[in-house]
């Protein structure tokens, strides 16, 4: 893991096409702006984990349904 210190108004680059800019710093929170190509999916980690969990449950349920037809 890379840890970088940034101040308000500063940014960092990921590759040539993703920029993360520090917009606001408050007590215990940081607001960031992400400039990335539209084809890149950007999710908060907790949302990603929830989608991943729901998708794995849907696959399991689909397998159960297919077993009923055998």
N, CA, C and O atoms as a Tinker XYZ file with bonds, in Angstrom:
   280  protein
     1  N      0.849000   -1.176000    0.000000    73     2
     2  CA     0.000000    0.000000    0.000000    64     1     3
     3  C      0.892000    1.237000    0.000000    63     2     4     5
     4  O      1.868000    1.322000    0.747000    81     3
     5  N      0.545000    2.166000   -0.831000    73     3     6
     6  CA     1.256000    3.443000   -0.909000    64     5     7
     7  C      0.479000    4.488000   -0.125000    63     6     8     9
     8  O     -0.720000    4.663000   -0.344000    81     7
     9  N      1.145000    5.178000    0.780000    73     7    10
    10  CA     0.516000    6.251000    1.558000    64     9    11
    11  C      1.144000    7.566000    1.116000    63    10    12    13
    12  O      2.364000    7.725000    1.147000    81    11
    13  N      0.286000    8.515000    0.701000    73    11    14
    14  CA     0.742000    9.810000    0.198000    64    13    15
    15  C      0.049000   10.919000    0.978000    63    14    16    17
    16  O     -1.159000   10.862000    1.207000    81    15
    17  N      0.801000   11.909000    1.378000    73    15    18
    18  CA     0.228000   13.069000    2.050000    64    17    19
    19  C     -0.091000   14.138000    1.003000    63    18    20    21
    20  O      0.765000   14.492000    0.192000    81    19
    21  N     -1.307000   14.643000    1.024000    73    19    22
    22  CA    -1.752000   15.691000    0.100000    64    21    23
    23  C     -2.490000   16.755000    0.888000    63    22    24    25
    24  O     -3.108000   16.460000    1.911000    81    23
    25  N     -2.428000   17.973000    0.423000    73    23    26
    26  CA    -3.160000   19.085000    1.027000    64    25    27
    27  C     -4.307000   19.480000    0.100000    63    26    28    29
    28  O     -4.363000   19.051000   -1.053000    81    27
    29  N     -5.222000   20.302000    0.617000    73    27    30
    30  CA    -6.343000   20.798000   -0.184000    64    29    31
    31  C     -5.809000   21.440000   -1.467000    63    30    32    33
    32  O     -4.883000   22.250000   -1.436000    81    31
    33  N     -6.413000   21.060000   -2.586000    73    31    34
    34  CA    -6.015000   21.595000   -3.878000    64    33    35
    35  C     -4.953000   20.766000   -4.579000    63    34    36    37
    36  O     -4.728000   20.938000   -5.777000    81    35
    37  N     -4.294000   19.868000   -3.851000    73    35    38
    38  CA    -3.285000   19.012000   -4.467000    64    37    39
    39  C     -3.942000   17.757000   -5.016000    63    38    40    41
    40  O     -5.066000   17.417000   -4.645000    81    39
    41  N     -3.232000   17.071000   -5.904000    73    39    42
    42  CA    -3.810000   15.875000   -6.514000    64    41    43
    43  C     -2.739000   14.817000   -6.701000    63    42    44    45
    44  O     -1.556000   15.051000   -6.457000    81    43
    45  N     -3.179000   13.659000   -7.137000    73    43    46
    46  CA    -2.272000   12.583000   -7.510000    64    45    47
    47  C     -2.814000   11.925000   -8.765000    63    46    48    49
    48  O     -4.012000   11.978000   -9.040000    81    47
    49  N     -1.933000   11.312000   -9.513000    73    47    50
    50  CA    -2.310000   10.668000  -10.766000    64    49    51
    51  C     -2.152000    9.160000  -10.640000    63    50    52    53
    52  O     -1.217000    8.663000  -10.013000    81    51
    53  N     -3.088000    8.447000  -11.252000    73    51    54
    54  CA    -2.995000    6.999000  -11.394000    64    53    55
    55  C     -2.939000    6.746000  -12.892000    63    54    56    57
    56  O     -3.927000    6.935000  -13.602000    81    55
    57  N     -1.779000    6.318000  -13.365000    73    55    58
    58  CA    -1.594000    6.176000  -14.801000    64    57    59
    59  C     -1.661000    7.544000  -15.463000    63    58    60    61
    60  O     -1.389000    8.570000  -14.840000    81    59
    61  N     -2.032000    7.537000  -16.747000    73    59    62
    62  CA    -2.116000    8.790000  -17.511000    64    61    63
    63  C     -3.505000    9.401000  -17.505000    63    62    64    65
    64  O     -3.685000   10.546000  -17.920000    81    63
    65  N     -4.507000    8.628000  -17.026000    73    63    66
    66  CA    -5.878000    9.076000  -17.258000    64    65    67
    67  C     -6.762000    9.199000  -16.020000    63    66    68    69
    68  O     -7.956000    9.469000  -16.156000    81    67
    69  N     -6.220000    9.011000  -14.827000    73    67    70
    70  CA    -7.022000    9.145000  -13.612000    64    69    71
    71  C     -6.335000   10.142000  -12.677000    63    70    72    73
    72  O     -5.173000    9.971000  -12.308000    81    71
    73  N     -7.080000   11.186000  -12.302000    73    71    74
    74  CA    -6.563000   12.181000  -11.356000    64    73    75
    75  C     -7.486000   12.227000  -10.139000    63    74    76    77
    76  O     -8.707000   12.302000  -10.274000    81    75
    77  N     -6.896000   12.181000   -8.973000    73    75    78
    78  CA    -7.641000   12.293000   -7.722000    64    77    79
    79  C     -7.185000   13.578000   -7.050000    63    78    80    81
    80  O     -6.004000   13.748000   -6.745000    81    79
    81  N     -8.144000   14.490000   -6.820000    73    79    82
    82  CA    -7.828000   15.802000   -6.268000    64    81    83
    83  C     -8.474000   15.963000   -4.895000    63    82    84    85
    84  O     -9.633000   15.595000   -4.704000    81    83
    85  N     -7.734000   16.506000   -3.950000    73    83    86
    86  CA    -8.265000   16.788000   -2.626000    64    85    87
    87  C     -9.027000   18.112000   -2.709000    63    86    88    89
    88  O     -8.447000   19.157000   -3.004000    81    87
    89  N    -10.331000   18.050000   -2.446000    73    87    90
    90  CA   -11.194000   19.223000   -2.592000    64    89    91
    91  C    -11.431000   19.921000   -1.259000    63    90    92    93
    92  O    -11.430000   21.150000   -1.187000    81    91
    93  N    -11.634000   19.132000   -0.198000    73    91    94
    94  CA   -11.971000   19.725000    1.093000    64    93    95
    95  C    -11.470000   18.811000    2.206000    63    94    96    97
    96  O    -11.556000   17.587000    2.101000    81    95
    97  N    -10.954000   19.406000    3.258000    73    95    98
    98  CA   -10.501000   18.653000    4.423000    64    97    99
    99  C    -11.221000   19.224000    5.643000    63    98   100   101
   100  O    -11.107000   20.413000    5.938000    81    99
   101  N    -11.963000   18.369000    6.348000    73    99   102
   102  CA   -12.678000   18.760000    7.562000    64   101   103
   103  C    -12.256000   17.854000    8.700000    63   102   104   105
   104  O    -11.408000   16.976000    8.531000    81   103
   105  N    -12.850000   18.072000    9.854000    73   103   106
   106  CA   -12.564000   17.216000   11.012000    64   105   107
   107  C    -12.920000   15.772000   10.698000    63   106   108   109
   108  O    -14.097000   15.413000   10.653000    81   107
   109  N    -11.917000   14.953000   10.483000    73   107   110
   110  CA   -12.142000   13.524000   10.302000    64   109   111
   111  C    -12.632000   13.094000    8.941000    63   110   112   113
   112  O    -12.920000   11.911000    8.759000    81   111
   113  N    -12.743000   13.990000    7.969000    73   111   114
   114  CA   -13.169000   13.560000    6.639000    64   113   115
   115  C    -12.460000   14.362000    5.558000    63   114   116   117
   116  O    -12.010000   15.487000    5.774000    81   115
   117  N    -12.378000   13.744000    4.396000    73   115   118
   118  CA   -11.733000   14.362000    3.244000    64   117   119
   119  C    -12.679000   14.220000    2.061000    63   118   120   121
   120  O    -13.224000   13.140000    1.831000    81   119
   121  N    -12.879000   15.289000    1.316000    73   119   122
   122  CA   -13.689000   15.223000    0.097000    64   121   123
   123  C    -12.720000   15.198000   -1.076000    63   122   124   125
   124  O    -11.840000   16.050000   -1.189000    81   123
   125  N    -12.896000   14.198000   -1.958000    73   123   126
   126  CA   -12.015000   14.071000   -3.111000    64   125   127
   127  C    -12.827000   14.170000   -4.396000    63   126   128   129
   128  O    -14.019000   13.864000   -4.420000    81   127
   129  N    -12.166000   14.600000   -5.453000    73   127   130
   130  CA   -12.761000   14.622000   -6.795000    64   129   131
   131  C    -11.948000   13.663000   -7.652000    63   130   132   133
   132  O    -10.719000   13.668000   -7.600000    81   131
   133  N    -12.627000   12.847000   -8.432000    73   131   134
   134  CA   -11.963000   11.875000   -9.284000    64   133   135
   135  C    -12.280000   12.200000  -10.735000    63   134   136   137
   136  O    -13.444000   12.256000  -11.130000    81   135
   137  N    -11.241000   12.411000  -11.516000    73   135   138
   138  CA   -11.388000   12.639000  -12.950000    64   137   139
   139  C    -10.839000   11.404000  -13.652000    63   138   140   141
   140  O     -9.634000   11.151000  -13.647000    81   139
   141  N    -11.751000   10.638000  -14.260000    73   139   142
   142  CA   -11.369000    9.388000  -14.904000    64   141   143
   143  C    -12.225000    9.179000  -16.148000    63   142   144   145
   144  O    -13.296000    9.775000  -16.267000    81   143
   145  N    -11.766000    8.339000  -17.078000    73   143   146
   146  CA   -12.571000    8.047000  -18.261000    64   145   147
   147  C    -13.924000    7.440000  -17.869000    63   146   148   149
   148  O    -14.035000    6.740000  -16.863000    81   147
   149  N    -14.938000    7.720000  -18.677000    73   147   150
   150  CA   -16.285000    7.230000  -18.378000    64   149   151
   151  C    -16.369000    5.708000  -18.336000    63   150   152   153
   152  O    -17.230000    5.155000  -17.652000    81   151
   153  N    -15.487000    5.028000  -19.058000    73   151   154
   154  CA   -15.541000    3.569000  -19.076000    64   153   155
   155  C    -14.986000    2.931000  -17.802000    63   154   156   157
   156  O    -15.095000    1.718000  -17.628000    81   155
   157  N    -14.397000    3.722000  -16.917000    73   155   158
   158  CA   -13.911000    3.229000  -15.628000    64   157   159
   159  C    -15.054000    3.256000  -14.622000    63   158   160   161
   160  O    -15.738000    4.269000  -14.484000    81   159
   161  N    -15.260000    2.157000  -13.928000    73   159   162
   162  CA   -16.261000    2.090000  -12.873000    64   161   163
   163  C    -15.606000    2.520000  -11.573000    63   162   164   165
   164  O    -14.550000    2.008000  -11.201000    81   163
   165  N    -16.239000    3.467000  -10.881000    73   163   166
   166  CA   -15.717000    3.955000   -9.616000    64   165   167
   167  C    -16.803000    3.751000   -8.565000    63   166   168   169
   168  O    -17.892000    4.316000   -8.668000    81   167
   169  N    -16.497000    2.939000   -7.551000    73   167   170
   170  CA   -17.444000    2.658000   -6.480000    64   169   171
   171  C    -16.765000    2.835000   -5.132000    63   170   172   173
   172  O    -15.566000    2.593000   -4.993000    81   171
   173  N    -17.543000    3.259000   -4.135000    73   171   174
   174  CA   -17.028000    3.212000   -2.763000    64   173   175
   175  C    -16.859000    1.740000   -2.408000    63   174   176   177
   176  O    -17.631000    0.898000   -2.867000    81   175
   177  N    -15.866000    1.428000   -1.603000    73   175   178
   178  CA   -15.570000    0.025000   -1.297000    64   177   179
   179  C    -16.769000   -0.692000   -0.673000    63   178   180   181
   180  O    -17.034000   -1.848000   -1.002000    81   179
   181  N    -17.495000   -0.019000    0.225000    73   179   182
   182  CA   -18.634000   -0.679000    0.867000    64   181   183
   183  C    -19.729000   -1.003000   -0.139000    63   182   184   185
   184  O    -20.425000   -2.006000    0.013000    81   183
   185  N    -19.893000   -0.176000   -1.162000    73   183   186
   186  CA   -20.871000   -0.455000   -2.221000    64   185   187
   187  C    -20.390000   -1.640000   -3.065000    63   186   188   189
   188  O    -21.172000   -2.531000   -3.396000    81   187
   189  N    -19.110000   -1.643000   -3.406000    73   187   190
   190  CA   -18.529000   -2.739000   -4.174000    64   189   191
   191  C    -18.704000   -4.070000   -3.444000    63   190   192   193
   192  O    -19.097000   -5.065000   -4.054000    81   191
   193  N    -18.413000   -4.093000   -2.142000    73   191   194
   194  CA   -18.553000   -5.324000   -1.359000    64   193   195
   195  C    -20.003000   -5.802000   -1.325000    63   194   196   197
   196  O    -20.262000   -7.003000   -1.400000    81   195
   197  N    -20.948000   -4.865000   -1.211000    73   195   198
   198  CA   -22.374000   -5.223000   -1.185000    64   197   199
   199  C    -22.806000   -5.809000   -2.531000    63   198   200   201
   200  O    -23.517000   -6.813000   -2.571000    81   199
   201  N    -22.378000   -5.186000   -3.633000    73   199   202
   202  CA   -22.709000   -5.688000   -4.971000    64   201   203
   203  C    -22.108000   -7.075000   -5.163000    63   202   204   205
   204  O    -22.768000   -7.974000   -5.683000    81   203
   205  N    -20.875000   -7.245000   -4.752000    73   203   206
   206  CA   -20.191000   -8.544000   -4.866000    64   205   207
   207  C    -20.947000   -9.624000   -4.084000    63   206   208   209
   208  O    -21.130000  -10.738000   -4.574000    81   207
   209  N    -21.380000   -9.291000   -2.876000    73   207   210
   210  CA   -22.137000  -10.225000   -2.039000    64   209   211
   211  C    -23.477000  -10.578000   -2.681000    63   210   212   213
   212  O    -23.850000  -11.749000   -2.755000    81   211
   213  N    -24.194000   -9.560000   -3.141000    73   211   214
   214  CA   -25.493000   -9.794000   -3.775000    64   213   215
   215  C    -25.350000  -10.631000   -5.046000    63   214   216   217
   216  O    -26.172000  -11.509000   -5.310000    81   215
   217  N    -24.313000  -10.362000   -5.825000    73   215   218
   218  CA   -24.086000  -11.142000   -7.049000    64   217   219
   219  C    -23.779000  -12.598000   -6.732000    63   218   220   221
   220  O    -24.263000  -13.494000   -7.424000    81   219
   221  N    -22.989000  -12.848000   -5.706000    73   219   222
   222  CA   -22.676000  -14.236000   -5.353000    64   221   223
   223  C    -23.925000  -14.952000   -4.849000    63   222   224   225
   224  O    -24.096000  -16.141000   -5.116000    81   223
   225  N    -24.798000  -14.255000   -4.128000    73   223   226
   226  CA   -26.061000  -14.860000   -3.691000    64   225   227
   227  C    -26.969000  -15.148000   -4.874000    63   226   228   229
   228  O    -27.638000  -16.181000   -4.900000    81   227
   229  N    -27.005000  -14.260000   -5.847000    73   227   230
   230  CA   -27.857000  -14.459000   -7.025000    64   229   231
   231  C    -27.390000  -15.675000   -7.814000    63   230   232   233
   232  O    -28.214000  -16.443000   -8.309000    81   231
   233  N    -26.091000  -15.855000   -7.936000    73   231   234
   234  CA   -25.555000  -17.020000   -8.655000    64   233   235
   235  C    -25.948000  -18.298000   -7.927000    63   234   236   237
   236  O    -26.370000  -19.265000   -8.561000    81   235
   237  N    -25.816000  -18.313000   -6.621000    73   235   238
   238  CA   -26.184000  -19.494000   -5.840000    64   237   239
   239  C    -27.667000  -19.798000   -6.012000    63   238   240   241
   240  O    -28.044000  -20.957000   -6.190000    81   239
   241  N    -28.496000  -18.791000   -5.963000    73   239   242
   242  CA   -29.934000  -18.999000   -6.113000    64   241   243
   243  C    -30.264000  -19.494000   -7.515000    63   242   244   245
   244  O    -31.149000  -20.337000   -7.669000    81   243
   245  N    -29.590000  -19.005000   -8.527000    73   243   246
   246  CA   -29.824000  -19.463000   -9.906000    64   245   247
   247  C    -29.453000  -20.930000  -10.033000    63   246   248   249
   248  O    -30.161000  -21.689000  -10.695000    81   247
   249  N    -28.356000  -21.344000   -9.411000    73   247   250
   250  CA   -27.956000  -22.753000   -9.426000    64   249   251
   251  C    -29.016000  -23.631000   -8.756000    63   250   252   253
   252  O    -29.318000  -24.727000   -9.229000    81   251
   253  N    -29.570000  -23.139000   -7.661000    73   251   254
   254  CA   -30.635000  -23.878000   -6.966000    64   253   255
   255  C    -31.859000  -24.027000   -7.861000    63   254   256   257
   256  O    -32.479000  -25.091000   -7.886000    81   255
   257  N    -32.211000  -22.986000   -8.588000    73   255   258
   258  CA   -33.365000  -23.045000   -9.492000    64   257   259
   259  C    -33.128000  -24.051000  -10.606000    63   258   260   261
   260  O    -34.025000  -24.822000  -10.951000    81   259
   261  N    -31.920000  -24.049000  -11.174000    73   259   262
   262  CA   -31.599000  -24.996000  -12.255000    64   261   263
   263  C    -31.663000  -26.435000  -11.752000    63   262   264   265
   264  O    -32.032000  -27.326000  -12.517000    81   263
   265  N    -31.323000  -26.689000  -10.506000    73   263   266
   266  CA   -31.388000  -28.038000   -9.935000    64   265   267
   267  C    -32.835000  -28.542000   -9.910000    63   266   268   269
   268  O    -33.077000  -29.744000  -10.025000    81   267
   269  N    -33.773000  -27.645000   -9.764000    73   267   270
   270  CA   -35.189000  -28.040000   -9.734000    64   269   271
   271  C    -35.647000  -28.624000  -11.072000    63   270   272   273
   272  O    -36.564000  -29.444000  -11.106000    81   271
   273  N    -35.025000  -28.212000  -12.160000    73   271   274
   274  CA   -35.417000  -28.665000  -13.491000    64   273   275
   275  C    -34.722000  -29.943000  -13.916000    63   274   276   277
   276  O    -35.017000  -30.468000  -14.990000    81   275
   277  N    -33.819000  -30.452000  -13.119000    73   275   278
   278  CA   -33.093000  -31.687000  -13.471000    64   277   279
   279  C    -33.840000  -32.903000  -13.007000    63   278   280
   280  O    -33.380000  -34.026000  -13.216000    81   279
